[in-house]
Amino acid sequence: MPSTFLGISIGNSGLQAAQTAENVVGHNIANANTPGYSEQTANLTESYPFTPTDGQTQLHPGQVGTGVSVSSITRATDAFTTAQLRDAYGNQSYNGTKQSSLDQVQSVFNEPSTTGLNNALGSFFQSFQDVANNPEDPGVRASVIQNGVAVSQIFHNMAQQLTDVSNGLNTRLNTDITLLNNYGKQIASLNGQINQSLGTGQQPNDLMDQRDQLIDAVSKLGNVTATTMPNGMVNVSVGNTDLVVGIDAYTVDTTTLQSNHSLNGGEIAAILDSQTAVTGYQANLDTLAGQVVNAVNNVQFGGSDEYGNTGDPSVVTNTNPATAFFNTAGTTASTINVTNALQNDPKLLAASAAGTPGTPPPPGDGSNASNFAALSKASLAGLNGQTPQQYYQAMVSGVGAAASAAQTALSSASVTVTQLTQQKQSVTGVSTDDEMVNMMKYQTAYQAAARFINTSNSMLGTLINGLFGN
Amino acid sequence: MRVTDSMRTTFWQSNIDSNLTNLNKVQQELATGRQINQPSDDPAGTAEAMSIGQSMVENKQYQRNVTAAQSVLSTTSGALATVSNIMLTARQIASQGANSTDSSNYQALAQQIDALTSRLVSVSNTTVGGKYVFSGTNTQTPPYTLYPQPPAAPTAADDSGTLGNFPAGSYFVGYTFTYPNGGESSVSAATPVTVATTNDSIDVDGIPPLPAGATGVNVYVGATANSMTLAQNFASTGPVTVTTAPIGGAVSPPSGIPVYAGNSGTSSATIGPNSTIQTNTPGNTIFDPIFATLNTLKTNLLNAAATPPVAGALDAISAAITSIDSNSRTVTTTNAQVGAKINMLQATSQQITSQTTQYTQSLSNIQDVDLASAYVQLQSDQNVYQASLAATAKAFQYNLVNYLQ
């Protein structure tokens, strides 16, 4: 025989369930725009039934329900898409970072333009022909020397700017490593809290959302693997390097991340790759500067200046050696420099053919100046048989191609991210329309439950008043 | 597919973003007028643009070289034309001399030849931009100097060899001479000699001794080693100790053959890849024989003027006409070569100009924006962008909330 008040109790369970469900709806609506929020659902189940015995037959006609209960509140998840999205995040931030650093390198080269190294080198070599035309004119010599100074200044600027790019990448790398370790600690701490909540039978949906978001953030720094353990904790590794195992966070650095060559996505990998690329460009630029220095000096030593000085000063048997055009010690982009002696005395430019050392050549002999000019067409063995400008052009074109490839990869990765985000949000996002419908549904359910209690109450009233009334 | 709110915002946002990116790119292209603003815009085009830029810098230089060569060559050509005219006059004088019977005429003709020599020297000293065009690569030295009058008529000579009547100062002394085998050379004293008092004499003892048999000795005096002028011509057959021969007395009119002070060095201009052209004309091949011819002619005219006339003088004057003709041919041939070079340079210059135009065109094709299509693209991108904005505004107008009372 069921309790007389079973009806009221059933009605009460309906009221409470509707209220809880309505609260979940409210939570969903409130968090409709919260990043990383997953839609939550109140899962309703009928409560444990009661088996009444018929008062007259003493038989069991069947079970009577005792109402409804909220068995759990769960969040919508899509583990597969989430993992895919993290790969896509890694890919996107890898290419994005690479593209932005190559963009900086490109702006260092400042080509194609009339103010870049290409033009400066060309004008430098060609202006020697003015000396060939007018070897007597000290002004023409001085202007060639100034063109050399301009070339070396452009080299200096580019070297400095490449160093700046490299330093900027370093700063960013350090920040990223710090961030990565912070994320690791937060994830480990959330693992602990989630594990505790699950232990007490609770579903820590919001903590799980937070943890997912942190793992998403990690995925933008490196290629992440997140494995959910049966105890609800998530183990996180970057490449093959463990970041979080259970409630332990491991401190990682560049060395540990690179140790097993498994880091291939995300911003950190992009920074490391970009640093390698920038180092390569610096080395190329240094090679170019060094080869220009050597080639120009060799021509300078092979001619005779206005005083009749000729030959390499480093050869001790040369009695009246020429003065170097570029400092022989400065053979990198940052150290290439026109010698002060030459800048102070343009007559030291070896524009004439070599004659007897110490005997001034005829003032109108500009034949060696033509040899300087011919350097612009000279294939230099140190530049893989290319002319200085060909070498530089190939270099710039290479940077451009790399940047362009990164740009293309970035836009395709961004499209993937957008698509996967759509896909994930389709499952885990909040639809206010849905929530409105749910809201009305639970409102109606609440109203009906209240009406049911009212009816039960009046039924009880009938009983009580009928028995004891009048 | 279930559509959620955040899906829709992501969708609209990313589309507006990408439309705006497209629009921005076209706007940037139009603002700079270039479709290659950085190498990644077109890596291959960048390399090509840089290579064409290099060729344009080279062409600009070739054009400058051509202009410089043209100015040297046209000046040379003009000077050579003047030389031809002078030679015509010389020929007329020579034929007058050959046909004249009036002995008093010869002296005047000899003076005219002197005048022609002096004009030739000044023509040989033609300069372009401060460079003597006929000096080989010795461009800062005049190729020929006219034997000047002595600084002042020397009035005193002593048996130790002095030249008299110089203003007080420091003088370099030197001389030129002809070797017995015909070769010419010059020597000068290493240190200057000092004249303490004006009108004092210069002691020429410091001059190194002449080789045996030297003839045609000319003594030069000057304030610097490079500006010596002829002070005295010795008829000596040296070694000149200058102690025996009295020095001094006017040497008038000046005599002797101007000596080439330039060299045979050539200078050339680069007027294209692997293409050079010789721009200068060392003057000795042209002027040396002419001066020799004129000197011979003058000597023979003077010989003919002498009383009695030196035997064979008239024949020699006739022979000079043949020499003058031969010299003129050399001048004309050289000038024709120079003219051919000038013509070639004109053609080269035109070629460079048209090539530069072509380069400019190609460069523009590679790196400049096609304005028409860029404007069309801009319009289209603007339309798409506006449409996406309008659609976004509409898309978020409706929600179930609007209909709940």
Boltz contact constraints between the chains, C-beta under 6 A:
constraints:
  - contact:
      token1: [A, 32]
      token2: [B, 5]
      max_distance: 6.0
  - contact:
      token1: [A, 106]
      token2: [B, 38]
      max_distance: 6.0
  - contact:
      token1: [A, 106]
      token2: [B, 39]
      max_distance: 6.0
  - contact:
      token1: [A, 112]
      token2: [B, 46]
      max_distance: 6.0
  - contact:
      token1: [A, 112]
      token2: [B, 49]
      max_distance: 6.0
  - contact:
      token1: [A, 112]
      token2: [B, 50]
      max_distance: 6.0
  - contact:
      token1: [A, 118]
      token2: [B, 50]
      max_distance: 6.0
  - contact:
      token1: [A, 122]
      token2: [B, 54]
      max_distance: 6.0
  - contact:
      token1: [A, 122]
      token2: [B, 57]
      max_distance: 6.0
  - contact:
      token1: [A, 123]
      token2: [B, 57]
      max_distance: 6.0
  - contact:
      token1: [A, 126]
      token2: [B, 57]
      max_distance: 6.0
  - contact:
      token1: [A, 126]
      token2: [B, 58]
      max_distance: 6.0
  - contact:
      token1: [A, 126]
      token2: [B, 61]
      max_distance: 6.0
  - contact:
      token1: [A, 129]
      token2: [B, 61]
      max_distance: 6.0
  - contact:
      token1: [A, 129]
      token2: [B, 65]
      max_distance: 6.0
  - contact:
      token1: [A, 129]
      token2: [B, 270]
      max_distance: 6.0
  - contact:
      token1: [A, 133]
      token2: [B, 68]
      max_distance: 6.0
  - contact:
      token1: [A, 133]
      token2: [B, 269]
      max_distance: 6.0
  - contact:
      token1: [A, 136]
      token2: [B, 139]
      max_distance: 6.0
  - contact:
      token1: [A, 362]
      token2: [B, 137]
      max_distance: 6.0
  - contact:
      token1: [A, 362]
      token2: [B, 138]
      max_distance: 6.0
  - contact:
      token1: [A, 362]
      token2: [B, 263]
      max_distance: 6.0
  - contact:
      token1: [A, 362]
      token2: [B, 265]
      max_distance: 6.0
  - contact:
      token1: [A, 363]
      token2: [B, 139]
      max_distance: 6.0
  - contact:
      token1: [A, 363]
      token2: [B, 140]
      max_distance: 6.0
  - contact:
      token1: [A, 364]
      token2: [B, 137]
      max_distance: 6.0
  - contact:
      token1: [A, 364]
      token2: [B, 139]
      max_distance: 6.0
  - contact:
      token1: [A, 364]
      token2: [B, 267]
      max_distance: 6.0
  - contact:
      token1: [A, 365]
      token2: [B, 137]
      max_distance: 6.0
  - contact:
      token1: [A, 365]
      token2: [B, 265]
      max_distance: 6.0
  - contact:
      token1: [A, 366]
      token2: [B, 267]
      max_distance: 6.0
  - contact:
      token1: [A, 389]
      token2: [B, 54]
      max_distance: 6.0
  - contact:
      token1: [A, 393]
      token2: [B, 47]
      max_distance: 6.0
  - contact:
      token1: [A, 393]
      token2: [B, 50]
      max_distance: 6.0
  - contact:
      token1: [A, 396]
      token2: [B, 39]
      max_distance: 6.0
  - contact:
      token1: [A, 397]
      token2: [B, 43]
      max_distance: 6.0
  - contact:
      token1: [A, 397]
      token2: [B, 46]
      max_distance: 6.0
  - contact:
      token1: [A, 397]
      token2: [B, 47]
      max_distance: 6.0
  - contact:
      token1: [A, 399]
      token2: [B, 39]
      max_distance: 6.0
  - contact:
      token1: [A, 400]
      token2: [B, 39]
      max_distance: 6.0
  - contact:
      token1: [A, 400]
      token2: [B, 40]
      max_distance: 6.0
  - contact:
      token1: [A, 400]
      token2: [B, 43]
      max_distance: 6.0
  - contact:
      token1: [A, 400]
      token2: [B, 46]
      max_distance: 6.0
  - contact:
      token1: [A, 401]
      token2: [B, 43]
      max_distance: 6.0
  - contact:
      token1: [A, 403]
      token2: [B, 40]
      max_distance: 6.0
  - contact:
      token1: [A, 404]
      token2: [B, 40]
      max_distance: 6.0
  - contact:
      token1: [A, 404]
      token2: [B, 43]
      max_distance: 6.0
  - contact:
      token1: [A, 418]
      token2: [B, 14]
      max_distance: 6.0
  - contact:
      token1: [A, 421]
      token2: [B, 10]
      max_distance: 6.0
  - contact:
      token1: [A, 422]
      token2: [B, 7]
      max_distance: 6.0
  - contact:
      token1: [A, 425]
      token2: [B, 4]
      max_distance: 6.0
  - contact:
      token1: [A, 425]
      token2: [B, 6]
      max_distance: 6.0
  - contact:
      token1: [A, 425]
      token2: [B, 7]
      max_distance: 6.0
  - contact:
      token1: [A, 426]
      token2: [B, 1]
      max_distance: 6.0
  - contact:
      token1: [A, 426]
      token2: [B, 2]
      max_distance: 6.0
  - contact:
      token1: [A, 426]
      token2: [B, 7]
      max_distance: 6.0
  - contact:
      token1: [A, 429]
      token2: [B, 4]
      max_distance: 6.0
  - contact:
      token1: [A, 429]
      token2: [B, 6]
      max_distance: 6.0
  - contact:
      token1: [A, 429]
      token2: [B, 7]
      max_distance: 6.0
  - contact:
      token1: [A, 430]
      token2: [B, 4]
      max_distance: 6.0
  - contact:
      token1: [A, 430]
      token2: [B, 5]
      max_distance: 6.0
  - contact:
      token1: [A, 431]
      token2: [B, 4]
      max_distance: 6.0
  - contact:
      token1: [A, 432]
      token2: [B, 5]
      max_distance: 6.0
  - contact:
      token1: [A, 432]
      token2: [B, 399]
      max_distance: 6.0
  - contact:
      token1: [A, 433]
      token2: [B, 400]
      max_distance: 6.0
  - contact:
      token1: [A, 436]
      token2: [B, 400]
      max_distance: 6.0
